[in-house]
Amino acid sequence: MQLKKVVFPVAGHGSRFLPATKATPKEMLPIVDKPLIQYAVEEAIDAGLTELIFVTGKTKRSIEEHFDASLNINVTNITESKKRLFDEMNHIIPDHVSCTYINQEEPLGLGHAILQAKPIIGDEPFAVVLADDLIDSKKGVLKQMTEQYVDINSSLISVQKIQKKDSIHYGMIDTETSNGSIRKLTGIVEKPNPDDSPSNFGVVGRYIFSNQIFSCLETIGFGTGNEIQLTDAIKKMIASQSVFAYEFEGTRYDCGDKLGYIKANVEYALKDKKFGNKFLSYLKQKIL
């Protein structure tokens, strides 16, 4: 079945970034001049996905407003260059792509957020993107994954090698076989202690699921942190069907963490064609 739907769970409180996120969703925090959620959306569209489903919260109205065509280009004193810029901003979402917004009344975990999209997903496969995980790559990670999905036709999660001491921050996988960048899962555990981690591969926020993940989410109950954990649902899914891990190509920045967010801003600023060189000169002056 063709993959065309993608879920963006964006209902979290962003408590690690308070007070900045008291009134502004963490997904709207900018990397240089573009909010995190826009990077995620552009990656999904580039991968050929055309139905965008945002699971939002009560304070996340600005996400919907960001993707609406709302900048007035008919103001009499607007310059031509600014008019072109405003017009571009009004067409972040191409005409052939649709957006749906679902309110998650209470943030009860990533698994619970994904479960809210069940009525819209139906019996189709779908992708999930966590905007916190910004990944810089020549080919978007979702595009990499959709190409792999065509071959294996099974649920697929993205992973990266990490230091085992950091396993307490990740879902960690156990695998049976490896075929290059693809590994078949035999187990997965949420944020284990380093000594208990089954491997040095941690899950990163890109997924492709069959719709059977919903039945797993509906029956697992509450797990770590008294939340419905996606990791627990994946673990249950492994018992009845094949799930694979994909080691993606690219550099990932954990923008749910303050230091990771700052690093992403620095790296993307250095790549900016207009001021990257000037910024590099500034950094050298500060360091030297």
N, C-alpha and C positions, 0 to 999 in steps of 0.2 A: 504494500500500500504506500502511495506517495507521501513523503514527509513534507508537510506544509505548515504545521502549527508549532508555535513556540510559546512557552510560559516564562514570564519574568516575575518571580516572587519579590515584591518590593514593599511589603507591608511592615517590615521590621522597624524598631524604634531608632536604631542607630545610636544606641546609648554610649558607645565608645567615643563618639564625636560631639557629645553635648559640651557646651550649649549651642554649637553651630547647627545641630540637627533638631533643636527644639521646635522650630517652625519650618525648617527646610529638610526634605527627605535626604538621607545620606546618598541616595542614588542621583540626586541633583547636584552634589558637590562637583565642582569642575576639575578636570585635569587640563591645565592651562586655560582654554576657553570653551571647553565642551564638557557637558555633564556626563558622569559615568554611564547613566542609562542610555545616552545617545550612542556611545561607543558600542554598547551591547546590542542595541537595536540595529545599528549599521552592520554589525557582524552577522546577525541573523538574516537580514535582507540579502547581504552578499552571498549567503549560503543557499539562497533560493526559497527561504521561508516567507510565506505571504500572509499568514494569520497570526497577529501578535496579541497575546493575552497577558494582561498585566493584573496580577493579584495585589491589590493596593490596600491601604488603610485609610482611616478617616482624615489623617493629616497629609495625605499624599496627592491632593488635588493638583499641585503644581506639575506633577509628572504628566498628567493628562493635558494640562494647559500648554506644556512645552511642545507637545507633538501636534497640537491644533494649529491651523492656519489663523494667526491672530494679529500679526504685525501689519499695520495700515501702510500700504505703499502709495496711497492716493493723497497724502499730505502735500500741500502746494509747495512748501519750501524744501522738500526732500531732494537731495542730490541724486544723480543717476547711479553713482557707485553705491550709495547707501540703499537705493531702491533695489538694485540687483542683489545686495546682501540680504535685505528684508525678504525679497521674493524667494531666495534660496532657503532662508530660515522657515518660510511658510510651506516648504515642500520637502521637509526632512523625511516624511513618510510618502513614498511614491503612490500614485493613484491606484496601482494594482494591489496595494497592501492595505489590509484592514487592521484596526485596533479595537480590542474589547477590554473593558475595565471591570474587574470583579472586586468587591469589597470584602476583605477578610476581617470580620468583626473583632476577632481577638487573635493576636499572634501566638499560635500554639506550636510553632516549629515549622521547619521547612517542609516536612512531609504534609502537615496540615494545610499549608499554603498551596501546595501543588494539588492537593485533593479538591480544593475549591474550583479548580478548572475542569473537573470531570464532566459536568453537563455540556460544556462546549467542545471538549476533546472527543467525546463519544467513544467509538471503537477504533479510532485512528492512532497511529504512533505519533509521538510529539517530542520536541526538544525542550530542555530547560536551560536557562542561562541565568547565572548569578552575576549581577552587574558589579558586585564588589571585586570579583576576580577580573582584573583588566589584563589582557594578554596581548602583548606586542608581537606580531608575527607577519611574515610576508603574505601568507595565506591564512585567513581567519580560522580559528580552531573549529568552529562549527562547520565550516566548509570542509576542512580536513576530515571531520567526523562523518559528515553526510556521505562523503566519498567512500569511507570505510563501511558505512551502514549498508550501502548498496550491495556490497560483497557478502557481508555476514548476515544481514537481515535479522539482527538480534539487538537487544538493548545494549547500549554502549555508554560507558562513563569515562571521562577524561582523568588522567592521573599524571603526576610528575614525581620524579625522585626527590626525596627530601632527606634531611638528616634525621636519624631516628629520635634524637632528643626533642624534635619538634612534633612528634607523633600525637602529642596531647592536644594539638590544634586541628587534627585532620581525621577524616574517615580513612582507615588504612586497609589495604586489600591484601588478600592471600590469593595466589594463582597456582594453576596446575600446569598449564602449557603456555609457551610463548612462540609467537610467529612474528618476529621483528618488533614492531611497535604495538602489536595486538596481543593481549593476554586473556585467557579464559579465567574467570573468577571462580574460586572455590570457597571464598569467605570474605567477610568485610566486618570491621569493628569500628565503632565510633570513639575517637579520641583516646586510644589506649595509652598506658604508660609505656615508655620506650622499651622496657624489658619484655613487655607483652605484645609488642607490635609484630604482626605476622610477616612484614616486609618493610622496605623503605620506600614504598609507593603510596603517596597520599592523593586523595580524591580532590579534584579542582572543579570549580563551578560550571561545568558543561556536561550535559547528559542528553541521551536519546533513549526514550522508553517506548516499549509496547504499552498498550492501554491496560495490560494486566497489572501494572504497578499500582493501579487504583485499588484493586481487590486486596492487595497486600497492605496498602496504607490503611484501608478500612478495618483491618483485623489485627494490627500489631499492638494497638493500645499505646499508652504513653511510655516513653523511654527516658534517656538521659535528660536532665533538666526539666523533667515533667512535661516534655514536649513530644509530639509525634515526629519521630526521627526518620528522615528519608533513608538513612543508612540501615535501619532495622528492616524497612520494607525491601530494600535491595537484597539484604541477607535472606529474607524469606523467599524472594523471587528466585534466587539462585537454586533453591531446592527443587524447583519445578521446571525451570527453563534456563537456557544458556544466557549468561550475561558476560560481556567482555569489557576489558579496560583498554583504553587507547592512550599511549604515551605521546602527547602532542608535541609539535614543534613550535617554539616560541618562548618568550620571556614573560613570566606571570608576575604581576604586582598585586599583593594583597591590600586592596584599598579599603578593606574593613578595619585595617590597622593603621594607626596614625603614621608610623614610620614608613610603612609600605605606600601609603598615600603620598607622603612627601617625596619618596623616591620616584614614584610614577610621574609626579609633576616635574621633577628635575630632569628626568630622562626624556620626557615628551617636549619639554621646553628646549632642551639641547638639540632636538631634531627639527625644531621649528625653522622654516626656511627664511622667515623675516628677521628673527632676532636671536636665533640659536647661537651664532658666533659671538654676538655681543654678550649673551648670557654666559657663555663659556669664559670669555675674558673677565667678566665680573667674578665668576667663581674662582678663577686663578688668582685674582687679586686678593680675595678673601682668604684663600688657603695659604698663599705666599706672603 
